[in-house]
Amino acid sequence: MATTQFDAIGFAGGGNRCYWQSGFWEAFSAVHPQRPEYYVAVSAGAYHCAMNIIGKAATIRAAAIAFAERGLPDADWSRLSRGQSPFVVGGLFDEFLSTMFTDQDLASLKEAPPILMQLAHPPSWMPSAAAALGSIAAYQIEKALTGGAHSKAGRYLGLKPAWISTHDMASGRELVDAIMGTSSVPPFMPVGRVNGRASLDGGLVDNPPLIKLRETEAKGGRTLLLTTRYGRMPPSAANRTVVGPSEDITVDKFTIRDPDGLRHAYELGLKDGETFARTLA
């Protein structure tokens, strides 16, 4: 059976909804192994793209589900008295990534096509937290007007997209910093620091990540986009294939205490990936 190949593959953001991407990728790539020119990934999509490319998705997913089964609260309001965000997911995610991704994992990523992790840089004059909160508010307005199938609200406030390649990273810590940077949505996640610059969630300027995919499409390349939003498909293009969940994924994007929600997202991805692989066959 011929294997369908894509020239570029995008992983959209979506917090815990991105466990759907892991299931989809596992089932799809088992039938149609891929080696694109590059991957482009944003927010939690970067986390799932990286774990799947190095073959550690099952190990990392099992560890995440085991942690969620502990049932720890999502917020610790006593942190406010110490000037800290009450939402605990940011610090825990950083610790978790640090134990999951090593220098050897980065070496493995450098043997694969590069992952371009998409960031959003706020203007130098704008405090990062204000930029993030303003962008989130702008997104809510944008969603009400357009349905939010493609988010770019942060650009209206002066945020600029940027990309960092896994092939340009020097250590496992830099990989973790990049994933934290592309996932930074205060107050849930801390402001990221990538190459000395404040970095926010790349989805604030382009989610799903279409800027890079359009460059490939304009040259005649075929792209595959893994979105995580049920019922809100992003713009189509002649050379673009878009896949998404076949039913709503109800797990909260930032919760640390819903193992069943994580399992549901992953298992739905498996089913959808198998179905998509058959359509290509």
N, C-alpha and C positions, 0 to 999 in steps of 0.2 A: 504494500500500500504506500502510495506517495505521501510524503510528509509536507504539510503546508508550512511555509516559512514566512515570518514577518521581519521586516527590516528594522523596525523600532517598536518597542513595547512599553506602554505606560501603565503605571500603578497609581491610581488616584488615592486620595486620602479618605478618612472616614472613621478614625479611631478604631474601636473594637469591631466595627463592621468589616474591617479589612481582613479579619479571619476568614471571611468568605473568599478573598483572593487566594489565600493559602490552599483552601480546598479545591478551588477552581484550577489553580496552577498545577497542583499535584495530579489531578485527573487528566487535564488537557495535555500537559507536557509528557505524560507517560505514553501517550499515543502519538503526539506530534512534538518531539524534542526540538527546542528552539536555540538558535544562536544568532540573535539579531546584531546589528551594528552597535546598539546601545539600548539600555533601559532608562526610562526617566520616571522618577518616583517622587511622591510628595507625601509629607506627614507620615502617618502610620503605614502608608503604602511602601515607604522606603524600608521600614523595619521588616515587612513581610517579603518584599522583593529580595532583600539581602539574605534572610534566613533560608529562603527557598533556593536561591542560586548556589549557596554553599552546602545544601543538603542537610541542614540542621532544623528544618521546619518542625518535624515530628518531636524532636527533643525539646525545642523551645516552647512549642505549643503545650506539650505535656506539663512543663514547668509552670507556664502561665496559668493553666487550668488548676493545677495543684495549689498555686498561690491563691487563686480566686476562691477555692473551696474553703480557705481559712475564714472567710466571711468578715474580714476586717472592714471597718467603716470607711466610706469614701471621704469623709471630712472629719477633721479634728479642730473644733472651734476654739480650743484653748490656744492654738497657734496664733490666733489674732493678737493676743496679748503680747506676743513676742515679735510682732510685726511681720509675721509670715502668712502666706496664703493658707487657708484652712483645708484646701484640697491637697490630699496626700499623694495623688497619682504621679505627679511630676518627679518628686524625689525617689519614689519607689521604682519608677520606670528607669531612671538613670542607674540606680543600683542593679536592677535586673539586667539591663543591657550590658553593664560592665562585667557581669558574671557569665553572660552568654556569648559575647563576641570577643575574640582574642586576636593577637597579632597573626596567628596562623590562619584564622578565618579571613583576615584582610588579605593575606597572601593568596588564599584561594579565590577571593573576589578579583584579584588582579589577573588571574589566569582566565577569567570569564570576561565577557563583554562588559564595558564600564556601566555602572549605575550612576546616572546623573541625578543627584539628590537636589531637589529644587528648594530654594530658600527665598525669603522675602526680607529685604533690608530696608528698615525705616530711614527716613531722611535724618541727616546728622543732627538737625535742630530739634527733632521730635523725640521725646522720651519713648522708649520701646513699649512700655506697658500702655501708654496712651495710644500709640500707633495700633497696638493689637486690639484694644477695646474699641477704638474708633472704627477699625476695620470690621470687627464683629457686628457693631451696630449698623454699619453700612451694608453688610451682607444681609442682615435681616430685612432691610428696606429693599435691597436688590431681589431677595427671594420672594418678597410679597409682590414685586412688580413683574418678575420674569419666571418665577418658579424655582430659581436656584439651580438649574441643571448645569450651569457653568458659572463658577464664582470668580470674580475678578475685582471685588469691591475695594480691596486694599490699594489698587492702583489709583483710585480716585483721591486717595489721601497722600499720594506720593511715594508709596512703597514700591521698590524695584525688585524684579525677579533676578535671581542669580542661581548658578548651579555649581556644585562641587562633585567631582568625579571620584569614584572609589580608586581609580588608578593614580590619583594625585595625593592620596592619603598616606601617612607615614607610620601609623600605628593603629592598634585596635581602639585606643582611646580616641583618636581622631574620628574613627568610624562612629563611635558612640556619640561624640559631640555633634557630628553631622546629623545623625538620626534625631537627637534631641533638638537640634536647631530647626530642622524642617518640621518638627512636631510642636513647636513652641506657640502655645495659645494661652497667655496669661488670662485669668488667674489659675487655670487648671495646670498649665505646664510653665516652668520657668523660662525666662528669656534666654535664648541660646547664644553661645559664643562660638563662632566658626571663623578660623583664621583671624582672630582678634576683633571681629566685627559682631555687633549685635545682630542676631538672626531670629526671624519669626517664621511661623508656619508658612511654607510655600503656597499652601492652598488659599491664603489670604489674597494672593494676586493671580492665581491661575489653578483652579481645581475643578475638574481633572486637568492634568498637565498637558495642555494642547500646544503651547508655544513651540516646544521642541518637536513635537510630532508633526506640526504643520510644516516645519522646515524639511523634514523627510518626505512628506506627502507632496510638497511642491516640486520635488525632484523626481517624482514618480514612484517613490518607495511605498511599500505596504506597511500599515501600522495596525497594531492591536491595542485597544484601550480597555483596561479592567476598571470599570467604575464600581461604586458600592452603593449607589443610591437607587432604590427600587422605584420604578415608575417615573423617574426623571432622567431621561437619557440626554447626554450632552449633544452638541451640534454634530451632525454627520458630515462626512467628506467622501469624495470619490474613492480614495485609497484607504479609507479608515474602516476597521471593523470594531464595533463597540459591543462589549458584553457586560452584563450586570445581573444582579440577583433576580431570580424568577419569582420571589415573594419577599415581603417586607422583612428586614432584619431588625428586630426590636431591641437588641442589646444596647444599653446606653454607651455612648462613645467613650466615656472616661471612667466608667465604673471599674472597681477592682474586686467586685464581689458577686459576679454572675457567671459561674462556670457553665451553667446550662446555656446561657446566651452565647458564650464563646463556642461551645460545641455545636449549637444550632447553626451559627454562621459558617463554621468550617464544613459541616456535613451538607448544608445547602450548596456550598461551593463545589464540593465533590460531585453532587448530582448535576449541577449546572455545567461543570467542566466536562463530565462524561457526555452529556447531551450535545454540547458544542463540538466536541471531538468527533462525534458521530456525524454531525452535519457536514463537517469538512471532509470526512471520509467518503 
